[in-house]
């Protein structure tokens, strides 16, 4: 008999810019840098054109690094036996954990603000979830996880 899955989610960072929008933004930045650089070059300040090019390159690199961080994801699955976590981040080994459902605690520091963390704890060990989520998204995830763990424990230990 297959196990009942009470919660199954994939957490990924929010995308604020699509690849097409990134291309448009970089074309605008490049065009503005080029036109401004040409105007300075016409006044005799030719090295400024190179600095505008470096600015455009720095903006491009910052976006590429940001897009690389968007590739991370966390998989969470709650069953009656265990809460399974699997986190993948670019450039690092993937990390996995399996925590017995009966002994897992969902913790979140209050007041809810940006540095507050959502943690799944078991004994003295804790796993931080959704660092990239907005504070209200973390609260929603906490409530959903608590409800799923409660339902899973009710299957295992009926009242």
N, C-alpha and C positions, 0 to 999 in steps of 0.2 A: 504494500500500500504506500503510495507516495506521501511525502510529508506535506503538511499544510504550511503554506508560506503566508505569514501574517503581515509582512512588510518587505517590500523589495524596491529599492530606489537606487538611482545613479545620480550622484551629486556632481555637478560641473559648475565652474565659474560662469557668471553672467557675461554675455558678450555685449559690449557697448558699440561695437563697430563691425560691420560685415566686411568681407574681403573687397567687395565692390566699393563700399564707402571708403575703405582705406586707400584704394587706388585713386579715388576722386580727391580725397584730402591730400595725398602726396602729390598729385598733379597740381593742385592749387598752391601748395607750399613751394614746389619747384618753380612754378611760373612766377609767383610773387618774388621769390629769391632771385630768379634770373633777371626780371625786370628791374628790381631794386639794385641789383649788382651792376647792370648795364648803366643805370642812371648815375651811379657813383663812378663808374669807369669813364663816363663821358665828362665828368668833372675832374678827372685826372687821378682819382683814387682807385687805381686798378687792383690793388690787393684785396679790396673789400669784396670783390666778386668771389674770390676764393673762400672768404669767411662765410659768405651767404651760402655757398655750396657745402661748407662744413656744417653749418646749421641745419640744412636740409638733410644731410647724412645723419646727423645726431638724432633728429626727429624720426627718421626712418628706422634707425637702430633701436630707439626706445619703443616704437610700436612693435617691432619684430620680437623684442624681449617680452613685451607684454603679451603678445599672441602666443608665445611659447608657454608662458605660465597658464594660459587658458586651456592647454592640453591636459591638465591634471584632472583626475576624476576619482571619486570614491564610490564604491559599491557597498550597499548595506542590505543584508537579508536577515529577517527575523523568523525563526521557526520555533517550535516547542522545545527543541533540544539546545539550540545555540543562536547567538547573534554573530553573524559572519561579516567581517570587514575586509575590504580589499582596496588599497589605495595605490594609484599609479600617478607618478609625477615624471615629467620628461627629464632625462639625464640621470635618473636614479632607479635603483631596484624597486620593484613593486613590493609593498608590505601587506601582509595578511595577518588576520587574527580571528580566532574563534573563541567566543566567550559564552559560557553556559547561561542560558536565558534566566534560569532561576536565581542567579547570583549577580546579574548585571544591574548597575545603577546608572540612571541618566541624570547628569549634573549640569547645571548652568549657573554661572555667577550672575547675580543681580546687583545693581540695576542693569538693564539691557542697554548696552552701548557697543561700540565697535571692538574694543579689546576683549569683551567678555567671550568666554569659550564654552562650547557645548562639548561635554565629555561623556564617554561611556566608561564606567569604572568597574573594576572587579578586584576586590582586595585592595592592595596598595598600587595597582597599575591602572592607568587611565589612558584612553585613546581620544585625542581631540578630533572632532568632526567638523567639517564645513567651515574652515577658517575663512574661506573666500565668500561665504554667504553674508547677506545683509542681516542686521540684528533681528528684524521681524521674521525673516526666513528661518533663522536658527530657532526662534521660539516655536514656529510652526512645526519644524522638524522635531523638536523636543517633545511637543504634545503628541505628534503622530507616533514617535518611537515609544513613548510611555504607554499609549493606548495599545499598540501592537504587542509590547512585552507583557502587558496585563492580560490580553486575550490569550497569548501563548502560554502563560503560566496557568490560566484557568483550564486550558486543555490538559495540561500536565498534572495539575493539582486541583481537581474540581472541588468546589465548596460543598 
